[in-house]
Amino acid sequence: MAQALLTSVIVGLAGMIFTAVLGLRGTDVTRHISYGFFSALVMLLAHSMMMFYLIGKGKAVKDAMVEHSVTGDYYRRIAAARKPVFSVGTLAMVVTMAAAIMGASVDTGVLPPMVHAMIAYGAIACNLAAVKIEVSALSESSQIVDEVNRHIES
């Protein structure tokens, strides 16, 4: 599941970067809009699912600790590992939505293209930061789950 989530985040990010390139060229606005809309939706879904996945991992660790009378700070550690994902992931989603909404404003002539472009570049940067933090959180949570499983098996 973690690999599928990371793949969707990377596909969405690649789509956003490709969309930015199309926007810079300015020759194929229809593709820019289509790819931008699709990439924004993929990113929003991927970050949301990542958060739910990490919540589920934490609950599974907590339940396993109670069920098998495991002592330790495993739940606290997994909560600490996933905490930055919620703040940075939410910021990435908000900036991505803002870029998409502002893109529609550019298309209708309400907003200058440069404003949309700067927000879109910010969205790409926020999503890159979110990917880095999500990879770290997934790695840490998998390690904690392995530790709990080893403790239960012994």
Secondary structure, DSSP 4 states (H G I P E B T S, - for coil): -HHHHHHHHHHHHHHHHHHHHHHHH-S-HHHHHHHHHHHHHHHHHHHHHHHHHHHHHHHHHHHHHHHTT--SSHHHHHHHHHHHHHHHHHHHHHHHHHHHHHHHHHHTTSS-HHHHHHHHHHHHHHHHHHHHHHHHHHHHHHHHHHHHHHHHH-
